[in-house]
Amino acid sequence: MPEKRFRRKAFLDKITTKNRLVILNDDTFEEKFSFKLNILNVFIVATIGAIFLISVTSYIIAFTPLREYIPGYSSAKLKQEALMLGLKSDSLEFELKKNDAYIESVKKVLTGDLEYAKVNKDSIMASEYVDPSEYNFSASPEELELRKKVGEEQKKISTNLTKKETSKN
């Protein structure tokens, strides 16, 4: 145990021993400036500097357009174009389904598999129709409570406004 303490004490003495860093003019040996340093101070300053440098670099990459040059990041313009192309492809897919249904119905009419009265554009559009009665549109108890609170707040605001208007007149 005393040997461990001795080693620990020797290590602490070694890293806290003051050393002098002197910058001299080589021609005149004039001292420009000097620092009293120890290994612990140098290590702490180097660590803080590295953390600062890493954080500044991360900030620059994360919050500036510079990130577009890093593989894996895409530009905002590219994301917007991809969204627009997705919307266009969805609408084109819908139109393609409509046209395919129309062509199928015309084929059935030409082959005589379908009555003439059943083929029209409205019936094709109705095949894509979703009946709203399938869905429950009634308000939940939470929504009713929220509506009640909002109504009460609006009444308070309107009464306060009318009081202010009457006091001004």
C-alpha positions in Angstrom: 0.0 0.0 0.0 2.7 2.6 0.8 4.3 1.8 -2.5 1.1 2.7 -4.4 0.9 6.0 -2.5 4.5 6.7 -3.3 3.9 6.0 -7.0 0.8 8.2 -6.9 2.6 11.0 -5.1 5.5 10.8 -7.6 3.0 10.9 -10.6 1.2 13.9 -9.1 4.5 15.7 -8.5 5.6 15.0 -12.0 2.5 16.4 -13.7 2.3 19.4 -11.4 6.0 20.4 -11.5 6.4 23.9 -13.0 8.4 24.2 -16.2 9.2 27.3 -18.0 8.7 27.8 -21.8 10.8 30.6 -23.0 10.8 32.1 -26.5 14.1 33.8 -27.4 15.3 35.8 -30.3 18.0 33.6 -31.9 20.3 36.4 -32.9 20.3 38.5 -29.7 19.1 35.9 -27.2 16.6 38.4 -26.1 13.7 36.9 -24.3 10.4 37.6 -26.1 8.1 36.0 -23.6 7.9 33.0 -21.3 5.3 30.8 -19.7 5.3 28.8 -16.5 3.6 25.6 -17.4 3.0 22.1 -16.0 1.9 19.0 -17.8 -1.5 19.1 -16.2 -2.2 22.6 -17.5 -1.1 21.8 -21.0 -3.3 18.6 -21.0 -6.3 20.6 -19.8 -5.9 23.4 -22.3 -5.3 20.9 -25.2 -8.5 18.9 -24.2 -10.6 22.1 -24.0 -9.2 23.2 -27.3 -10.0 19.9 -28.9 -13.6 19.9 -27.5 -14.1 23.5 -28.8 -12.7 22.6 -32.2 -14.9 19.5 -32.5 -18.0 21.4 -31.4 -17.5 24.3 -33.8 -16.9 21.9 -36.7 -20.0 19.9 -35.8 -22.0 23.1 -35.6 -20.8 24.3 -39.0 -21.6 21.0 -40.6 -25.0 20.6 -39.0 -26.4 24.1 -39.4 -25.0 25.4 -42.7 -25.4 24.4 -46.3 -21.9 22.9 -46.1 -23.5 19.6 -45.0 -24.7 19.1 -48.6 -21.1 18.2 -49.6 -21.0 15.3 -47.1 -22.1 12.0 -48.5 -25.4 10.9 -47.1 -26.9 14.4 -46.7 -29.2 15.7 -49.3 -30.0 19.3 -50.2 -33.3 21.0 -49.3 -33.9 21.5 -53.0 -33.5 17.9 -53.8 -35.9 16.9 -51.0 -38.5 19.3 -52.3 -38.1 18.0 -55.8 -38.5 14.4 -54.6 -41.7 15.4 -52.7 -43.1 17.1 -55.8 -42.3 14.1 -58.0 -43.9 11.8 -55.5 -47.1 13.8 -55.6 -47.0 13.8 -59.4 -46.5 10.1 -59.6 -49.4 9.5 -57.2 -51.7 11.6 -59.3 -50.5 9.9 -62.5 -51.1 6.5 -60.9 -54.6 7.5 -60.1 -55.3 8.6 -63.6 -53.8 5.4 -65.0 -56.1 3.3 -62.9 -59.1 5.4 -64.1 -58.0 4.9 -67.7 -57.5 1.2 -67.3 -60.9 0.8 -65.7 -62.4 2.8 -68.7 -60.6 0.6 -71.2 -61.7 -2.5 -69.5 -65.3 -1.4 -69.5 -65.0 -0.5 -73.2 -63.6 -3.9 -73.9 -66.5 -5.5 -72.1 -68.9 -3.5 -74.2 -67.2 -4.4 -77.5 -67.2 -8.1 -76.6 -70.8 -7.9 -75.5 -70.1 -8.9 -71.9 -71.7 -5.8 -70.5 -74.9 -3.9 -71.0 -74.6 -0.5 -72.8 -76.4 1.4 -70.1 -73.8 0.5 -67.5 -70.8 2.0 -69.3 -70.3 5.7 -68.7 -67.7 7.8 -67.1 -69.7 8.4 -63.9 -69.8 4.6 -63.2 -66.1 4.5 -63.6 -65.6 7.4 -61.2 -68.1 5.8 -58.8 -65.9 2.7 -58.6 -63.2 4.8 -56.8 -65.9 6.4 -54.5 -65.5 5.8 -50.8 -68.8 6.0 -48.8 -68.4 8.4 -45.9 -70.9 6.5 -43.9 -68.3 3.9 -43.3 -66.4 6.3 -41.0 -67.3 7.5 -37.6 -67.3 11.3 -37.5 -68.8 11.8 -34.1 -66.9 13.8 -31.6 -65.1 12.0 -28.8 -65.7 13.0 -25.1 -62.2 14.6 -25.0 -63.0 16.7 -28.1 -66.4 17.8 -26.6 -64.6 18.8 -23.4 -62.0 20.8 -25.4 -64.8 22.5 -27.4 -66.5 23.5 -24.1 -63.3 25.0 -22.7 -62.5 26.9 -25.8 -66.1 28.3 -25.9 -65.8 29.4 -22.3 -62.4 31.2 -23.0 -63.9 32.9 -26.1 -66.8 34.2 -24.0 -64.4 35.6 -21.4 -62.3 37.3 -24.1 -65.4 38.8 -25.8 -66.8 40.1 -22.5 -63.4 41.6 -21.6 -63.3 43.3 -25.0 -66.8 44.7 -24.7 -66.0 46.0 -21.2 -62.9 47.8 -22.6 -64.9 49.3 -25.5 -67.6 50.6 -23.2 -65.1 52.1 -20.8 -63.4 53.9 -23.6 -66.6 55.5 -24.8 
